[in-house]
Amino acid sequence: MNTPYQGDKRVYGYFQCSSCRRKWESGNSWANKGQECKRCDVIVYPYSQKPLKKVEEDSKIDQTKEHPMELCEMCKELGYSC
């Protein structure tokens, strides 16, 4: 599946499962790679992607949250956290 971004760097992605409509965002999004929906166990590809930006100190983004490797196509392909 082709994703909006077609480069070789990690980007920020926006996801929505077509089965259950669950939405999420990830700072670990890649060209032509998806992430598994926690509810449905189906691979979901990002509908939008944008370059990563430095996070501001007052940002509401939780930088301590771990990337779920078991749900990520890129991590599975690499064999380690992307």
GUFI-819607 format. One record per atom (N, C-alpha, C, O, CB): x negated, z, y negated; residue in one letter; atom name; residue number from 1. Coordinates in nm, 3 decimals, m for minus. Glycine has a CB too. Layout:
GUFI-819607
+---------+---------+---------+---+----+-----+
!    east !      up !   north ! r !  a !   k !
+---------+---------+---------+---+----+-----+
!       X !       Z !       Y ! A ! CA ! NUM !
...
+---------+---------+---------+---+----+-----+
***
This chain:
GUFI-819607
+---------+---------+---------+---+----+-----+
!    east !      up !   north ! r !  a !   k !
+---------+---------+---------+---+----+-----+
!  m0.085 !   0.000 !   0.119 ! M !  N !   1 !
!   0.000 !   0.000 !   0.000 ! M ! CA !   1 !
!  m0.089 !   0.000 !  m0.124 ! M !  C !   1 !
!  m0.184 !   0.077 !  m0.132 ! M !  O !   1 !
!   0.096 !   0.123 !  m0.001 ! M ! CB !   1 !
!  m0.058 !  m0.084 !  m0.218 ! N !  N !   2 !
!  m0.132 !  m0.086 !  m0.344 ! N ! CA !   2 !
!  m0.073 !   0.017 !  m0.439 ! N !  C !   2 !
!   0.049 !   0.024 !  m0.458 ! N !  O !   2 !
!  m0.129 !  m0.227 !  m0.407 ! N ! CB !   2 !
!  m0.160 !   0.096 !  m0.498 ! T !  N !   3 !
!  m0.121 !   0.197 !  m0.596 ! T ! CA !   3 !
!  m0.145 !   0.141 !  m0.736 ! T !  C !   3 !
!  m0.213 !   0.039 !  m0.750 ! T !  O !   3 !
!  m0.200 !   0.330 !  m0.574 ! T ! CB !   3 !
!  m0.090 !   0.205 !  m0.840 ! P !  N !   4 !
!  m0.109 !   0.154 !  m0.976 ! P ! CA !   4 !
!  m0.257 !   0.142 !  m1.015 ! P !  C !   4 !
!  m0.296 !   0.045 !  m1.081 ! P !  O !   4 !
!  m0.039 !   0.245 !  m1.074 ! P ! CB !   4 !
!  m0.338 !   0.239 !  m0.976 ! Y !  N !   5 !
!  m0.481 !   0.240 !  m1.009 ! Y ! CA !   5 !
!  m0.558 !   0.170 !  m0.897 ! Y !  C !   5 !
!  m0.531 !   0.193 !  m0.780 ! Y !  O !   5 !
!  m0.534 !   0.385 !  m1.029 ! Y ! CB !   5 !
!  m0.653 !   0.085 !  m0.934 ! Q !  N !   6 !
!  m0.730 !   0.011 !  m0.834 ! Q ! CA !   6 !
!  m0.880 !   0.029 !  m0.847 ! Q !  C !   6 !
!  m0.957 !  m0.056 !  m0.802 ! Q !  O !   6 !
!  m0.696 !  m0.135 !  m0.842 ! Q ! CB !   6 !
!  m0.924 !   0.139 !  m0.910 ! G !  N !   7 !
!  m1.067 !   0.166 !  m0.923 ! G ! CA !   7 !
!  m1.121 !   0.247 !  m0.807 ! G !  C !   7 !
!  m1.052 !   0.268 !  m0.707 ! G !  O !   7 !
!  m1.095 !   0.238 !  m1.053 ! G ! CB !   7 !
!  m1.247 !   0.292 !  m0.821 ! D !  N !   8 !
!  m1.310 !   0.368 !  m0.713 ! D ! CA !   8 !
!  m1.330 !   0.515 !  m0.746 ! D !  C !   8 !
!  m1.395 !   0.587 !  m0.670 ! D !  O !   8 !
!  m1.443 !   0.306 !  m0.679 ! D ! CB !   8 !
!  m1.275 !   0.560 !  m0.857 ! K !  N !   9 !
!  m1.289 !   0.701 !  m0.897 ! K ! CA !   9 !
!  m1.159 !   0.777 !  m0.869 ! K !  C !   9 !
!  m1.052 !   0.718 !  m0.853 ! K !  O !   9 !
!  m1.326 !   0.711 !  m1.047 ! K ! CB !   9 !
!  m1.172 !   0.909 !  m0.865 ! R !  N !  10 !
!  m1.056 !   0.998 !  m0.849 ! R ! CA !  10 !
!  m0.978 !   0.999 !  m0.980 ! R !  C !  10 !
!  m1.037 !   0.997 !  m1.088 ! R !  O !  10 !
!  m1.100 !   1.144 !  m0.809 ! R ! CB !  10 !
!  m0.846 !   1.001 !  m0.971 ! V !  N !  11 !
!  m0.760 !   1.002 !  m1.089 ! V ! CA !  11 !
!  m0.648 !   1.105 !  m1.071 ! V !  C !  11 !
!  m0.637 !   1.168 !  m0.966 ! V !  O !  11 !
!  m0.701 !   0.860 !  m1.115 ! V ! CB !  11 !
!  m0.566 !   1.120 !  m1.173 ! Y !  N !  12 !
!  m0.451 !   1.210 !  m1.170 ! Y ! CA !  12 !
!  m0.330 !   1.129 !  m1.125 ! Y !  C !  12 !
!  m0.303 !   1.023 !  m1.182 ! Y !  O !  12 !
!  m0.426 !   1.279 !  m1.310 ! Y ! CB !  12 !
!  m0.258 !   1.177 !  m1.024 ! G !  N !  13 !
!  m0.145 !   1.102 !  m0.972 ! G ! CA !  13 !
!  m0.013 !   1.177 !  m0.977 ! G !  C !  13 !
!  m0.010 !   1.300 !  m0.970 ! G !  O !  13 !
!  m0.172 !   1.061 !  m0.833 ! G ! CB !  13 !
!   0.095 !   1.101 !  m0.989 ! Y !  N !  14 !
!   0.232 !   1.153 !  m0.990 ! Y ! CA !  14 !
!   0.302 !   1.098 !  m0.865 ! Y !  C !  14 !
!   0.303 !   0.978 !  m0.841 ! Y !  O !  14 !
!   0.309 !   1.112 !  m1.121 ! Y ! CB !  14 !
!   0.359 !   1.189 !  m0.788 ! F !  N !  15 !
!   0.419 !   1.154 !  m0.660 ! F ! CA !  15 !
!   0.566 !   1.194 !  m0.655 ! F !  C !  15 !
!   0.605 !   1.293 !  m0.717 ! F !  O !  15 !
!   0.342 !   1.220 !  m0.545 ! F ! CB !  15 !
!   0.647 !   1.117 !  m0.583 ! Q !  N !  16 !
!   0.785 !   1.156 !  m0.553 ! Q ! CA !  16 !
!   0.821 !   1.102 !  m0.416 ! Q !  C !  16 !
!   0.813 !   0.982 !  m0.391 ! Q !  O !  16 !
!   0.884 !   1.104 !  m0.663 ! Q ! CB !  16 !
!   0.862 !   1.192 !  m0.329 ! C !  N !  17 !
!   0.903 !   1.155 !  m0.193 ! C ! CA !  17 !
!   1.037 !   1.082 !  m0.198 ! C !  C !  17 !
!   1.133 !   1.131 !  m0.257 ! C !  O !  17 !
!   0.911 !   1.280 !  m0.101 ! C ! CB !  17 !
!   1.043 !   0.965 !  m0.137 ! S !  N !  18 !
!   1.169 !   0.888 !  m0.138 ! S ! CA !  18 !
!   1.273 !   0.948 !  m0.043 ! S !  C !  18 !
!   1.392 !   0.919 !  m0.056 ! S !  O !  18 !
!   1.141 !   0.743 !  m0.100 ! S ! CB !  18 !
!   1.228 !   1.030 !   0.053 ! S !  N !  19 !
!   1.322 !   1.092 !   0.147 ! S ! CA !  19 !
!   1.393 !   1.213 !   0.089 ! S !  C !  19 !
!   1.516 !   1.219 !   0.089 ! S !  O !  19 !
!   1.250 !   1.132 !   0.273 ! S ! CB !  19 !
!   1.315 !   1.310 !   0.038 ! C !  N !  20 !
!   1.375 !   1.435 !  m0.010 ! C ! CA !  20 !
!   1.375 !   1.448 !  m0.163 ! C !  C !  20 !
!   1.431 !   1.543 !  m0.217 ! C !  O !  20 !
!   1.301 !   1.553 !   0.050 ! C ! CB !  20 !
!   1.314 !   1.353 !  m0.232 ! R !  N !  21 !
!   1.307 !   1.349 !  m0.380 ! R ! CA !  21 !
!   1.212 !   1.454 !  m0.439 ! R !  C !  21 !
!   1.207 !   1.470 !  m0.561 ! R !  O !  21 !
!   1.446 !   1.369 !  m0.439 ! R ! CB !  21 !
!   1.138 !   1.526 !  m0.356 ! R !  N !  22 !
!   1.041 !   1.626 !  m0.404 ! R ! CA !  22 !
!   0.936 !   1.556 !  m0.490 ! R !  C !  22 !
!   0.888 !   1.448 !  m0.456 ! R !  O !  22 !
!   0.974 !   1.701 !  m0.285 ! R ! CB !  22 !
!   0.900 !   1.621 !  m0.603 ! K !  N !  23 !
!   0.799 !   1.566 !  m0.694 ! K ! CA !  23 !
!   0.678 !   1.658 !  m0.698 ! K !  C !  23 !
!   0.692 !   1.780 !  m0.687 ! K !  O !  23 !
!   0.856 !   1.546 !  m0.836 ! K ! CB !  23 !
!   0.560 !   1.600 !  m0.714 ! W !  N !  24 !
!   0.439 !   1.679 !  m0.737 ! W ! CA !  24 !
!   0.336 !   1.594 !  m0.807 ! W !  C !  24 !
!   0.347 !   1.471 !  m0.814 ! W !  O !  24 !
!   0.383 !   1.733 !  m0.604 ! W ! CB !  24 !
!   0.235 !   1.662 !  m0.860 ! E !  N !  25 !
!   0.124 !   1.598 !  m0.929 ! E ! CA !  25 !
!  m0.005 !   1.643 !  m0.863 ! E !  C !  25 !
!  m0.012 !   1.752 !  m0.806 ! E !  O !  25 !
!   0.124 !   1.631 !  m1.082 ! E ! CB !  25 !
!  m0.108 !   1.559 !  m0.872 ! S !  N !  26 !
!  m0.235 !   1.595 !  m0.810 ! S ! CA !  26 !
!  m0.352 !   1.536 !  m0.889 ! S !  C !  26 !
!  m0.348 !   1.421 !  m0.932 ! S !  O !  26 !
!  m0.240 !   1.546 !  m0.666 ! S ! CB !  26 !
!  m0.454 !   1.617 !  m0.906 ! G !  N !  27 !
!  m0.579 !   1.572 !  m0.967 ! G ! CA !  27 !
!  m0.669 !   1.506 !  m0.865 ! G !  C !  27 !
!  m0.781 !   1.467 !  m0.897 ! G !  O !  27 !
!  m0.651 !   1.689 !  m1.033 ! G ! CB !  27 !
!  m0.622 !   1.494 !  m0.743 ! N !  N !  28 !
!  m0.698 !   1.429 !  m0.635 ! N ! CA !  28 !
!  m0.618 !   1.309 !  m0.585 ! N !  C !  28 !
!  m0.566 !   1.309 !  m0.474 ! N !  O !  28 !
!  m0.727 !   1.528 !  m0.518 ! N ! CB !  28 !
!  m0.609 !   1.208 !  m0.668 ! S !  N !  29 !
!  m0.536 !   1.086 !  m0.634 ! S ! CA !  29 !
!  m0.635 !   0.970 !  m0.636 ! S !  C !  29 !
!  m0.725 !   0.965 !  m0.721 ! S !  O !  29 !
!  m0.417 !   1.062 !  m0.734 ! S ! CB !  29 !
!  m0.618 !   0.879 !  m0.542 ! W !  N !  30 !
!  m0.713 !   0.768 !  m0.525 ! W ! CA !  30 !
!  m0.638 !   0.636 !  m0.512 ! W !  C !  30 !
!  m0.519 !   0.634 !  m0.480 ! W !  O !  30 !
!  m0.802 !   0.790 !  m0.401 ! W ! CB !  30 !
!  m0.709 !   0.526 !  m0.537 ! A !  N !  31 !
!  m0.651 !   0.393 !  m0.518 ! A ! CA !  31 !
!  m0.611 !   0.374 !  m0.372 ! A !  C !  31 !
!  m0.690 !   0.399 !  m0.281 ! A !  O !  31 !
!  m0.751 !   0.284 !  m0.562 ! A ! CB !  31 !
!  m0.490 !   0.330 !  m0.352 ! N !  N !  32 !
!  m0.437 !   0.292 !  m0.221 ! N ! CA !  32 !
!  m0.439 !   0.403 !  m0.117 ! N !  C !  32 !
!  m0.443 !   0.377 !   0.004 ! N !  O !  32 !
!  m0.516 !   0.176 !  m0.168 ! N ! CB !  32 !
!  m0.436 !   0.529 !  m0.163 ! K !  N !  33 !
!  m0.429 !   0.645 !  m0.074 ! K ! CA !  33 !
!  m0.309 !   0.729 !  m0.113 ! K !  C !  33 !
!  m0.276 !   0.741 !  m0.231 ! K !  O !  33 !
!  m0.561 !   0.729 !  m0.080 ! K ! CB !  33 !
!  m0.244 !   0.788 !  m0.014 ! G !  N !  34 !
!  m0.128 !   0.871 !  m0.039 ! G ! CA !  34 !
!  m0.151 !   1.015 !  m0.002 ! G !  C !  34 !
!  m0.259 !   1.054 !   0.044 ! G !  O !  34 !
!  m0.010 !   0.818 !   0.036 ! G ! CB !  34 !
!  m0.048 !   1.095 !  m0.022 ! Q !  N !  35 !
!  m0.048 !   1.235 !   0.018 ! Q ! CA !  35 !
!   0.081 !   1.260 !   0.095 ! Q !  C !  35 !
!   0.184 !   1.198 !   0.067 ! Q !  O !  35 !
!  m0.061 !   1.331 !  m0.106 ! Q ! CB !  35 !
!   0.075 !   1.351 !   0.190 ! E !  N !  36 !
!   0.190 !   1.380 !   0.275 ! E ! CA !  36 !
!   0.285 !   1.476 !   0.205 ! E !  C !  36 !
!   0.242 !   1.575 !   0.145 ! E !  O !  36 !
!   0.143 !   1.439 !   0.410 ! E ! CB !  36 !
!   0.414 !   1.447 !   0.212 ! C !  N !  37 !
!   0.516 !   1.537 !   0.159 ! C ! CA !  37 !
!   0.522 !   1.660 !   0.250 ! C !  C !  37 !
!   0.533 !   1.646 !   0.372 ! C !  O !  37 !
!   0.656 !   1.467 !   0.149 ! C ! CB !  37 !
!   0.516 !   1.779 !   0.192 ! K !  N !  38 !
!   0.520 !   1.903 !   0.270 ! K ! CA !  38 !
!   0.651 !   1.920 !   0.346 ! K !  C !  38 !
!   0.653 !   1.978 !   0.455 ! K !  O !  38 !
!   0.500 !   2.023 !   0.178 ! K ! CB !  38 !
!   0.760 !   1.868 !   0.291 ! R !  N !  39 !
!   0.891 !   1.884 !   0.354 ! R ! CA !  39 !
!   0.917 !   1.780 !   0.463 ! R !  C !  39 !
!   0.971 !   1.813 !   0.569 ! R !  O !  39 !
!   1.000 !   1.875 !   0.249 ! R ! CB !  39 !
!   0.879 !   1.657 !   0.438 ! C !  N !  40 !
!   0.920 !   1.546 !   0.525 ! C ! CA !  40 !
!   0.811 !   1.495 !   0.619 ! C !  C !  40 !
!   0.840 !   1.420 !   0.712 ! C !  O !  40 !
!   0.968 !   1.434 !   0.441 ! C ! CB !  40 !
!   0.687 !   1.534 !   0.595 ! D !  N !  41 !
!   0.575 !   1.485 !   0.676 ! D ! CA !  41 !
!   0.560 !   1.333 !   0.672 ! D !  C !  41 !
!   0.519 !   1.272 !   0.771 ! D !  O !  41 !
!   0.592 !   1.530 !   0.819 ! D ! CB !  41 !
!   0.593 !   1.272 !   0.559 ! V !  N !  42 !
!   0.573 !   1.128 !   0.541 ! V ! CA !  42 !
!   0.470 !   1.107 !   0.431 ! V !  C !  42 !
!   0.459 !   1.188 !   0.338 ! V !  O !  42 !
!   0.707 !   1.055 !   0.506 ! V ! CB !  42 !
!   0.394 !   0.998 !   0.441 ! I !  N !  43 !
!   0.295 !   0.967 !   0.338 ! I ! CA !  43 !
!   0.366 !   0.911 !   0.216 ! I !  C !  43 !
!   0.450 !   0.821 !   0.226 ! I !  O !  43 !
!   0.189 !   0.866 !   0.391 ! I ! CB !  43 !
!   0.332 !   0.965 !   0.100 ! V !  N !  44 !
!   0.389 !   0.923 !  m0.027 ! V ! CA !  44 !
!   0.275 !   0.872 !  m0.114 ! V !  C !  44 !
!   0.172 !   0.937 !  m0.128 ! V !  O !  44 !
!   0.468 !   1.041 !  m0.097 ! V ! CB !  44 !
!   0.295 !   0.755 !  m0.173 ! Y !  N !  45 !
!   0.194 !   0.697 !  m0.262 ! Y ! CA !  45 !
!   0.233 !   0.726 !  m0.406 ! Y !  C !  45 !
!   0.352 !   0.732 !  m0.438 ! Y !  O !  45 !
!   0.180 !   0.543 !  m0.238 ! Y ! CB !  45 !
!   0.135 !   0.744 !  m0.495 ! P !  N !  46 !
!   0.166 !   0.776 !  m0.634 ! P ! CA !  46 !
!   0.241 !   0.662 !  m0.703 ! P !  C !  46 !
!   0.209 !   0.545 !  m0.684 ! P !  O !  46 !
!   0.038 !   0.809 !  m0.710 ! P ! CB !  46 !
!   0.340 !   0.699 !  m0.784 ! Y !  N !  47 !
!   0.413 !   0.598 !  m0.861 ! Y ! CA !  47 !
!   0.346 !   0.574 !  m0.995 ! Y !  C !  47 !
!   0.372 !   0.474 !  m1.062 ! Y !  O !  47 !
!   0.558 !   0.640 !  m0.881 ! Y ! CB !  47 !
!   0.258 !   0.668 !  m1.035 ! S !  N !  48 !
!   0.183 !   0.654 !  m1.160 ! S ! CA !  48 !
!   0.050 !   0.726 !  m1.143 ! S !  C !  48 !
!   0.041 !   0.828 !  m1.075 ! S !  O !  48 !
!   0.264 !   0.713 !  m1.281 ! S ! CB !  48 !
!  m0.054 !   0.671 !  m1.206 ! Q !  N !  49 !
!  m0.187 !   0.732 !  m1.202 ! Q ! CA !  49 !
!  m0.252 !   0.714 !  m1.337 ! Q !  C !  49 !
!  m0.230 !   0.614 !  m1.405 ! Q !  O !  49 !
!  m0.274 !   0.670 !  m1.088 ! Q ! CB !  49 !
!  m0.334 !   0.813 !  m1.376 ! K !  N !  50 !
!  m0.406 !   0.803 !  m1.504 ! K ! CA !  50 !
!  m0.543 !   0.868 !  m1.489 ! K !  C !  50 !
!  m0.563 !   0.950 !  m1.400 ! K !  O !  50 !
!  m0.324 !   0.870 !  m1.620 ! K ! CB !  50 !
!  m0.636 !   0.832 !  m1.577 ! P !  N !  51 !
!  m0.770 !   0.891 !  m1.569 ! P ! CA !  51 !
!  m0.764 !   1.043 !  m1.585 ! P !  C !  51 !
!  m0.679 !   1.096 !  m1.657 ! P !  O !  51 !
!  m0.862 !   0.830 !  m1.675 ! P ! CB !  51 !
!  m0.855 !   1.111 !  m1.519 ! L !  N !  52 !
!  m0.866 !   1.256 !  m1.533 ! L ! CA !  52 !
!  m0.918 !   1.290 !  m1.671 ! L !  C !  52 !
!  m1.002 !   1.219 !  m1.726 ! L !  O !  52 !
!  m0.957 !   1.317 !  m1.425 ! L ! CB !  52 !
!  m0.868 !   1.400 !  m1.727 ! K !  N !  53 !
!  m0.916 !   1.450 !  m1.857 ! K ! CA !  53 !
!  m0.964 !   1.592 !  m1.838 ! K !  C !  53 !
!  m0.922 !   1.661 !  m1.745 ! K !  O !  53 !
!  m0.804 !   1.443 !  m1.966 ! K ! CB !  53 !
!  m1.052 !   1.637 !  m1.925 ! K !  N !  54 !
!  m1.094 !   1.777 !  m1.922 ! K ! CA !  54 !
!  m0.973 !   1.864 !  m1.952 ! K !  C !  54 !
!  m0.892 !   1.831 !  m2.039 ! K !  O !  54 !
!  m1.210 !   1.806 !  m2.023 ! K ! CB !  54 !
!  m0.961 !   1.974 !  m1.880 ! V !  N !  55 !
!  m0.848 !   2.065 !  m1.899 ! V ! CA !  55 !
!  m0.878 !   2.160 !  m2.014 ! V !  C !  55 !
!  m0.984 !   2.222 !  m2.019 ! V !  O !  55 !
!  m0.818 !   2.145 !  m1.768 ! V ! CB !  55 !
!  m0.785 !   2.170 !  m2.107 ! E !  N !  56 !
!  m0.799 !   2.261 !  m2.221 ! E ! CA !  56 !
!  m0.783 !   2.405 !  m2.173 ! E !  C !  56 !
!  m0.715 !   2.430 !  m2.073 ! E !  O !  56 !
!  m0.695 !   2.228 !  m2.332 ! E ! CB !  56 !
!  m0.844 !   2.499 !  m2.244 ! E !  N !  57 !
!  m0.838 !   2.640 !  m2.205 ! E ! CA !  57 !
!  m0.695 !   2.694 !  m2.201 ! E !  C !  57 !
!  m0.663 !   2.779 !  m2.118 ! E !  O !  57 !
!  m0.920 !   2.723 !  m2.302 ! E ! CB !  57 !
!  m0.610 !   2.646 !  m2.291 ! D !  N !  58 !
!  m0.472 !   2.697 !  m2.297 ! D ! CA !  58 !
!  m0.376 !   2.616 !  m2.210 ! D !  C !  58 !
!  m0.254 !   2.632 !  m2.220 ! D !  O !  58 !
!  m0.424 !   2.696 !  m2.442 ! D ! CB !  58 !
!  m0.429 !   2.531 !  m2.125 ! S !  N !  59 !
!  m0.347 !   2.447 !  m2.038 ! S ! CA !  59 !
!  m0.270 !   2.532 !  m1.936 ! S !  C !  59 !
!  m0.315 !   2.639 !  m1.897 ! S !  O !  59 !
!  m0.434 !   2.343 !  m1.966 ! S ! CB !  59 !
!  m0.155 !   2.481 !  m1.895 ! K !  N !  60 !
!  m0.074 !   2.549 !  m1.794 ! K ! CA !  60 !
!  m0.112 !   2.506 !  m1.652 ! K !  C !  60 !
!  m0.053 !   2.552 !  m1.555 ! K !  O !  60 !
!   0.075 !   2.522 !  m1.819 ! K ! CB !  60 !
!  m0.210 !   2.417 !  m1.639 ! I !  N !  61 !
!  m0.255 !   2.370 !  m1.508 ! I ! CA !  61 !
!  m0.335 !   2.480 !  m1.439 ! I !  C !  61 !
!  m0.428 !   2.535 !  m1.497 ! I !  O !  61 !
!  m0.339 !   2.241 !  m1.521 ! I ! CB !  61 !
!  m0.297 !   2.510 !  m1.316 ! D !  N !  62 !
!  m0.365 !   2.613 !  m1.237 ! D ! CA !  62 !
!  m0.487 !   2.553 !  m1.169 ! D !  C !  62 !
!  m0.475 !   2.485 !  m1.067 ! D !  O !  62 !
!  m0.268 !   2.675 !  m1.132 ! D ! CB !  62 !
!  m0.605 !   2.580 !  m1.225 ! Q !  N !  63 !
!  m0.728 !   2.522 !  m1.172 ! Q ! CA !  63 !
!  m0.779 !   2.596 !  m1.049 ! Q !  C !  63 !
!  m0.873 !   2.551 !  m0.984 ! Q !  O !  63 !
!  m0.835 !   2.524 !  m1.279 ! Q ! CB !  63 !
!  m0.718 !   2.709 !  m1.015 ! T !  N !  64 !
!  m0.761 !   2.785 !  m0.898 ! T ! CA !  64 !
!  m0.688 !   2.740 !  m0.771 ! T !  C !  64 !
!  m0.726 !   2.778 !  m0.660 ! T !  O !  64 !
!  m0.738 !   2.936 !  m0.921 ! T ! CB !  64 !
!  m0.585 !   2.659 !  m0.787 ! K !  N !  65 !
!  m0.506 !   2.612 !  m0.674 ! K ! CA !  65 !
!  m0.590 !   2.514 !  m0.590 ! K !  C !  65 !
!  m0.647 !   2.418 !  m0.643 ! K !  O !  65 !
!  m0.375 !   2.543 !  m0.722 ! K ! CB !  65 !
!  m0.597 !   2.540 !  m0.459 ! E !  N !  66 !
!  m0.677 !   2.456 !  m0.371 ! E ! CA !  66 !
!  m0.604 !   2.326 !  m0.336 ! E !  C !  66 !
!  m0.482 !   2.322 !  m0.327 ! E !  O !  66 !
!  m0.712 !   2.531 !  m0.243 ! E ! CB !  66 !
!  m0.682 !   2.221 !  m0.317 ! H !  N !  67 !
!  m0.630 !   2.091 !  m0.276 ! H ! CA !  67 !
!  m0.600 !   2.096 !  m0.125 ! H !  C !  67 !
!  m0.690 !   2.124 !  m0.046 ! H !  O !  67 !
!  m0.732 !   1.977 !  m0.309 ! H ! CB !  67 !
!  m0.476 !   2.069 !  m0.085 ! P !  N !  68 !
!  m0.441 !   2.075 !   0.058 ! P ! CA !  68 !
!  m0.495 !   1.954 !   0.135 ! P !  C !  68 !
!  m0.431 !   1.849 !   0.141 ! P !  O !  68 !
!  m0.287 !   2.084 !   0.075 ! P ! CB !  68 !
!  m0.612 !   1.971 !   0.194 ! M !  N !  69 !
!  m0.680 !   1.863 !   0.265 ! M ! CA !  69 !
!  m0.595 !   1.803 !   0.376 ! M !  C !  69 !
!  m0.600 !   1.682 !   0.401 ! M !  O !  69 !
!  m0.810 !   1.913 !   0.323 ! M ! CB !  69 !
!  m0.517 !   1.887 !   0.443 ! E !  N !  70 !
!  m0.438 !   1.840 !   0.557 ! E ! CA !  70 !
!  m0.325 !   1.745 !   0.517 ! E !  C !  70 !
!  m0.265 !   1.680 !   0.603 ! E !  O !  70 !
!  m0.379 !   1.959 !   0.631 ! E ! CB !  70 !
!  m0.296 !   1.737 !   0.387 ! L !  N !  71 !
!  m0.190 !   1.649 !   0.338 ! L ! CA !  71 !
!  m0.245 !   1.524 !   0.268 ! L !  C !  71 !
!  m0.167 !   1.439 !   0.223 ! L !  O !  71 !
!  m0.101 !   1.725 !   0.242 ! L ! CB !  71 !
!  m0.375 !   1.512 !   0.259 ! C !  N !  72 !
!  m0.438 !   1.407 !   0.180 ! C ! CA !  72 !
!  m0.501 !   1.298 !   0.267 ! C !  C !  72 !
!  m0.585 !   1.327 !   0.353 ! C !  O !  72 !
!  m0.545 !   1.468 !   0.089 ! C ! CB !  72 !
!  m0.461 !   1.174 !   0.244 ! E !  N !  73 !
!  m0.516 !   1.062 !   0.320 ! E ! CA !  73 !
!  m0.666 !   1.047 !   0.300 ! E !  C !  73 !
!  m0.739 !   1.018 !   0.395 ! E !  O !  73 !
!  m0.446 !   0.932 !   0.281 ! E ! CB !  73 !
!  m0.713 !   1.065 !   0.177 ! M !  N !  74 !
!  m0.856 !   1.049 !   0.149 ! M ! CA !  74 !
!  m0.938 !   1.157 !   0.220 ! M !  C !  74 !
!  m1.041 !   1.126 !   0.279 ! M !  O !  74 !
!  m0.882 !   1.054 !  m0.003 ! M ! CB !  74 !
!  m0.893 !   1.282 !   0.215 ! C !  N !  75 !
!  m0.964 !   1.391 !   0.285 ! C ! CA !  75 !
!  m0.971 !   1.363 !   0.435 ! C !  C !  75 !
!  m1.076 !   1.382 !   0.497 ! C !  O !  75 !
!  m0.893 !   1.526 !   0.259 ! C ! CB !  75 !
!  m0.860 !   1.318 !   0.492 ! K !  N !  76 !
!  m0.858 !   1.288 !   0.636 ! K ! CA !  76 !
!  m0.956 !   1.176 !   0.669 ! K !  C !  76 !
!  m1.024 !   1.181 !   0.772 ! K !  O !  76 !
!  m0.715 !   1.249 !   0.680 ! K ! CB !  76 !
!  m0.963 !   1.076 !   0.582 ! E !  N !  77 !
!  m1.054 !   0.964 !   0.604 ! E ! CA !  77 !
!  m1.200 !   1.008 !   0.594 ! E !  C !  77 !
!  m1.284 !   0.967 !   0.673 ! E !  O !  77 !
!  m1.025 !   0.852 !   0.503 ! E ! CB !  77 !
!  m1.229 !   1.093 !   0.493 ! L !  N !  78 !
!  m1.367 !   1.139 !   0.471 ! L ! CA !  78 !
!  m1.410 !   1.245 !   0.572 ! L !  C !  78 !
!  m1.527 !   1.252 !   0.610 ! L !  O !  78 !
!  m1.380 !   1.194 !   0.331 ! L ! CB !  78 !
!  m1.314 !   1.327 !   0.615 ! G !  N !  79 !
!  m1.346 !   1.438 !   0.704 ! G ! CA !  79 !
!  m1.383 !   1.565 !   0.630 ! G !  C !  79 !
!  m1.427 !   1.662 !   0.690 ! G !  O !  79 !
!  m1.458 !   1.399 !   0.797 ! G ! CB !  79 !
!  m1.367 !   1.563 !   0.498 ! Y !  N !  80 !
!  m1.393 !   1.680 !   0.413 ! Y ! CA !  80 !
!  m1.311 !   1.665 !   0.284 ! Y !  C !  80 !
!  m1.252 !   1.560 !   0.260 ! Y !  O !  80 !
!  m1.546 !   1.693 !   0.380 ! Y ! CB !  80 !
!  m1.307 !   1.770 !   0.203 ! S !  N !  81 !
!  m1.227 !   1.769 !   0.081 ! S ! CA !  81 !
!  m1.277 !   1.664 !  m0.018 ! S !  C !  81 !
!  m1.396 !   1.659 !  m0.052 ! S !  O !  81 !
!  m1.227 !   1.907 !   0.015 ! S ! CB !  81 !
!  m1.185 !   1.582 !  m0.062 ! C !  N !  82 !
!  m1.222 !   1.477 !  m0.158 ! C ! CA !  82 !
!  m1.239 !   1.533 !  m0.297 ! C !  C !  82 !
!  m1.270 !   1.458 !  m0.390 ! C !  O !  82 !
!  m1.117 !   1.367 !  m0.158 ! C ! CB !  82 !
+---------+---------+---------+---+----+-----+
***
